[in-house]
Amino acid sequence: MKVYIKNMVCSRCEMAVRTVFEKMEIPILSIQLGEVEILKNLEETEKQLLSENLKALGFELLDDKISKTIERIKNLIVDLVHYQNEKLKINLSSYIAEDLKQDYSTLSNLFSETEGITIEHYFIAQKIEKVKELLIYNELSLSQIAFQLNYSSAAHLSNQFKKTTGITPSQFKQLKNKERKQIDAL
């Protein structure tokens, strides 16, 4: 049985969720962003307790198919941008459609209707947050960041950064209070 969980966006989230399952003595077969595969079906009381325990940590059980699909799309993009940037050269629509085994235009329409933004805008927002993170670390040049995140040039990255945030990457680096958004808040 698979259990789908909202706001599971990083490896620390996986550890926190794993801890909840272990404390409840629910055996896990596998765990990845947004989903946990378990050995048994949960009874309603177990499901309710699991929901409460996850909610206390900022997570949420997903029951309906639409929510599960939207969360899977978000998790694929978060994983791609923040943890597998070597794969950023692939076609996003093909990547999502192949993973979910559904037509991309259907998924795109569903995502837009549910989230109020397109998959592409969500993808860009994730990439911009990754750029902010890398700028804060101050280990890479803008050209290196552009290359790492598969932008055609530093100028393209800079233009998209300004369009999204209202300031240039250079201006962002000069800010004393560099505000970043949490991944699950995008």
C-alpha positions as semicolon CSV with decimal commas, in nm:
position;residue;x (nm);y (nm);z (nm)
1;M;0,000;0,000;0,000
2;K;0,126;0,351;-0,081
3;V;0,064;0,644;0,150
4;Y;0,093;0,990;-0,007
5;I;0,217;1,278;0,205
6;K;0,210;1,652;0,133
7;N;0,505;1,884;0,214
8;M;0,765;1,608;0,204
9;V;1,033;1,796;0,012
10;C;1,378;1,695;0,136
11;S;1,581;1,412;0,286
12;R;1,522;1,551;0,637
13;C;1,149;1,528;0,566
14;E;1,199;1,164;0,472
15;M;1,379;1,103;0,803
16;A;1,104;1,277;1,002
17;V;0,832;1,077;0,827
18;R;1,028;0,754;0,871
19;T;1,048;0,827;1,245
20;V;0,669;0,871;1,266
21;F;0,612;0,537;1,093
22;E;0,870;0,361;1,310
23;K;0,720;0,499;1,633
24;M;0,380;0,374;1,520
25;E;0,540;0,040;1,428
26;I;0,421;0,057;1,068
27;P;0,677;-0,133;0,856
28;I;0,809;0,062;0,555
29;L;0,901;-0,100;0,223
30;S;1,027;0,222;0,064
31;I;1,020;0,595;0,116
32;Q;1,069;0,882;-0,127
33;L;0,958;1,241;-0,157
34;G;0,582;1,250;-0,115
35;E;0,516;0,880;-0,072
36;V;0,575;0,589;0,161
37;E;0,513;0,229;0,063
38;I;0,410;0,011;0,354
39;L;0,349;-0,362;0,397
40;K;-0,011;-0,351;0,516
41;N;-0,332;-0,159;0,471
42;L;-0,403;0,082;0,753
43;E;-0,716;0,061;0,961
44;E;-0,912;0,383;0,996
45;T;-0,790;0,444;1,354
46;E;-0,426;0,393;1,248
47;K;-0,477;0,625;0,954
48;Q;-0,624;0,894;1,179
49;L;-0,338;0,865;1,430
50;L;-0,082;0,871;1,146
51;S;-0,249;1,183;1,007
52;E;-0,232;1,356;1,346
53;N;0,134;1,259;1,400
54;L;0,231;1,381;1,053
55;K;0,032;1,703;1,091
56;A;0,225;1,782;1,412
57;L;0,541;1,791;1,196
58;G;0,387;1,999;0,916
59;F;0,294;1,713;0,684
60;E;-0,046;1,608;0,556
61;L;-0,189;1,277;0,436
62;L;-0,333;1,295;0,086
63;D;-0,637;1,090;0,002
64;D;-0,780;1,209;-0,327
65;K;-0,626;1,131;-0,664
66;I;-0,592;1,495;-0,774
67;S;-0,398;1,594;-0,461
68;K;-0,171;1,292;-0,501
69;T;-0,101;1,380;-0,865
70;I;-0,028;1,747;-0,788
71;E;0,201;1,654;-0,500
72;R;0,384;1,400;-0,720
73;I;0,444;1,668;-0,986
74;K;0,578;1,907;-0,722
75;N;0,802;1,641;-0,571
76;L;0,942;1,545;-0,911
77;I;1,031;1,908;-0,979
78;V;1,178;1,968;-0,631
79;D;1,386;1,651;-0,660
80;L;1,501;1,743;-1,010
81;V;1,602;2,100;-0,925
82;H;1,741;2,060;-0,575
83;Y;1,886;1,709;-0,574
84;Q;1,943;1,587;-0,931
85;N;2,055;1,894;-1,120
86;E;2,261;1,680;-1,359
87;K;1,926;1,569;-1,506
88;L;1,806;1,927;-1,569
89;K;1,898;1,895;-1,936
90;I;1,602;1,663;-1,996
91;N;1,268;1,780;-2,129
92;L;1,049;1,864;-1,827
93;S;0,719;1,772;-1,990
94;S;0,850;1,431;-2,101
95;Y;1,007;1,369;-1,760
96;I;0,678;1,435;-1,577
97;A;0,457;1,254;-1,829
98;E;0,680;0,945;-1,827
99;D;0,696;0,928;-1,448
100;L;0,320;0,970;-1,399
101;K;0,234;0,772;-1,713
102;Q;-0,017;1,036;-1,818
103;D;-0,051;1,288;-2,098
104;Y;0,142;1,605;-2,013
105;S;-0,126;1,847;-2,133
106;T;-0,379;1,681;-1,900
107;L;-0,135;1,704;-1,610
108;S;-0,051;2,064;-1,698
109;N;-0,417;2,167;-1,706
110;L;-0,488;1,989;-1,377
111;F;-0,187;2,154;-1,212
112;S;-0,282;2,502;-1,338
113;E;-0,644;2,467;-1,227
114;T;-0,547;2,337;-0,882
115;E;-0,241;2,552;-0,805
116;G;-0,319;2,871;-0,998
117;I;0,018;2,862;-1,177
118;T;0,161;2,653;-1,458
119;I;0,402;2,366;-1,408
120;E;0,662;2,573;-1,592
121;H;0,622;2,867;-1,352
122;Y;0,651;2,630;-1,056
123;F;0,967;2,485;-1,212
124;I;1,111;2,835;-1,261
125;A;1,024;2,930;-0,902
126;Q;1,212;2,624;-0,777
127;K;1,511;2,706;-0,996
128;I;1,518;3,067;-0,870
129;E;1,514;2,945;-0,509
130;K;1,805;2,715;-0,594
131;V;1,987;3,014;-0,748
132;K;1,930;3,211;-0,427
133;E;2,072;2,924;-0,224
134;L;2,381;2,902;-0,444
135;L;2,428;3,281;-0,437
136;I;2,414;3,278;-0,057
137;Y;2,682;3,006;-0,044
138;N;2,897;3,232;-0,266
139;E;3,100;2,936;-0,399
140;L;3,002;2,956;-0,766
141;S;3,000;3,238;-1,018
142;L;2,674;3,332;-1,187
143;S;2,799;3,163;-1,505
144;Q;2,868;2,842;-1,313
145;I;2,524;2,857;-1,150
146;A;2,365;2,914;-1,493
147;F;2,550;2,612;-1,632
148;Q;2,459;2,394;-1,332
149;L;2,089;2,481;-1,362
150;N;2,089;2,441;-1,742
151;Y;2,034;2,806;-1,836
152;S;2,158;2,902;-2,182
153;S;2,366;3,185;-2,034
154;A;2,426;3,390;-1,721
155;A;2,233;3,672;-1,891
156;H;1,927;3,448;-1,936
157;L;1,948;3,342;-1,572
158;S;1,988;3,703;-1,461
159;N;1,686;3,814;-1,668
160;Q;1,467;3,535;-1,530
161;F;1,587;3,607;-1,175
162;K;1,497;3,976;-1,209
163;K;1,162;3,897;-1,370
164;T;1,077;3,659;-1,083
165;T;1,218;3,848;-0,785
166;G;1,225;4,210;-0,901
167;I;1,599;4,240;-0,838
168;T;1,914;4,118;-1,012
169;P;2,132;3,840;-0,873
170;S;2,398;4,103;-0,790
171;Q;2,145;4,309;-0,595
172;F;2,033;3,992;-0,414
173;K;2,392;3,917;-0,310
174;Q;2,422;4,269;-0,164
175;L;2,108;4,239;0,050
176;K;2,172;4,208;0,421
177;N;1,855;4,005;0,475
178;K;1,851;3,753;0,192
179;E;1,497;3,616;0,198
180;R;1,439;3,270;0,065
181;K;1,113;3,081;0,051
182;Q;1,073;2,734;0,192
183;I;1,047;2,477;-0,084
184;D;0,704;2,360;0,027
185;A;0,576;2,721;0,030
186;L;0,629;2,771;-0,345
